[in-house]
């Protein structure tokens, strides 16, 4: 039952994602602003702590 619910949710997400059209070109970021660069260590530390966490997932 759980597998079916997960598959249904993934299908729902897939069907509701915007479709790429020819006028939607990929944008490549080549540089960061000073503010964005200053935020990198904050996000790095946040995701590292999540990565190594041994706490159970709250659902």
PEJO-V501626 format. One record per residue. N is the residue number from 1. RES is the residue in three letters. SS is DSSP state (hx for helix, st for strand, lp for the rest). OMEGA is omega in degrees with one decimal (* if undefined). D_FIRST is the distance of its C-alpha to the first C-alpha in Angstrom with 1 decimal. Layout:
n | res | ss | omega | d_first
N | RES | SS | OMEGA | D_FIRST
N | RES | SS | OMEGA | D_FIRST
This chain:
n | res | ss | omega | d_first
1 | UNK | lp | -179.9 | 0.0
2 | UNK | hx | -179.2 | 3.8
3 | UNK | hx | 179.2 | 5.5
4 | UNK | hx | 179.9 | 5.2
5 | UNK | hx | 178.9 | 6.3
6 | UNK | hx | 179.7 | 8.8
7 | UNK | hx | 178.8 | 10.0
8 | UNK | hx | 178.8 | 10.6
9 | UNK | hx | 178.6 | 12.5
10 | UNK | hx | 177.6 | 14.4
11 | UNK | hx | 178.1 | 15.4
12 | UNK | hx | 179.5 | 16.6
13 | UNK | hx | -179.6 | 18.6
14 | UNK | hx | -177.5 | 20.0
15 | UNK | hx | -177.6 | 21.1
16 | UNK | lp | 177.4 | 22.7
17 | UNK | lp | 178.5 | 24.7
18 | UNK | lp | 179.4 | 28.4
19 | UNK | lp | 177.3 | 29.8
20 | UNK | lp | 175.2 | 32.7
21 | UNK | lp | -177.7 | 35.9
22 | UNK | lp | -179.0 | 39.2
23 | UNK | lp | 176.7 | 40.7
24 | UNK | lp | -177.0 | 38.1
25 | UNK | lp | 176.1 | 39.8
26 | UNK | lp | 176.3 | 38.4
27 | UNK | lp | 179.6 | 40.3
28 | UNK | lp | 178.7 | 41.3
29 | UNK | lp | -177.9 | 42.2
30 | UNK | lp | 178.1 | 45.3
31 | UNK | lp | -179.9 | 46.3
32 | UNK | lp | 173.8 | 45.2
33 | UNK | lp | 178.3 | 47.1
34 | UNK | hx | 179.6 | 48.5
35 | UNK | hx | 179.2 | 46.1
36 | UNK | hx | 179.9 | 43.1
37 | UNK | hx | 178.6 | 44.6
38 | UNK | hx | -179.4 | 45.1
39 | UNK | hx | -177.1 | 41.4
40 | UNK | hx | 179.4 | 40.3
41 | UNK | hx | 179.9 | 40.9
42 | UNK | hx | 179.4 | 39.1
43 | UNK | hx | 177.6 | 35.9
44 | UNK | hx | -179.2 | 36.3
45 | UNK | hx | 179.2 | 36.6
46 | UNK | hx | -175.7 | 33.6
47 | UNK | hx | 174.6 | 31.3
48 | UNK | hx | 179.8 | 32.8
49 | UNK | hx | 176.3 | 32.2
50 | UNK | hx | -177.7 | 28.5
51 | UNK | hx | -175.4 | 28.4
52 | UNK | hx | -179.3 | 30.0
53 | UNK | lp | 176.0 | 28.4
54 | UNK | lp | 177.7 | 26.9
55 | UNK | lp | 177.9 | 25.5
56 | UNK | lp | 179.2 | 21.8
57 | UNK | lp | 177.1 | 19.8
58 | UNK | lp | -178.4 | 19.6
59 | UNK | lp | * | 16.6
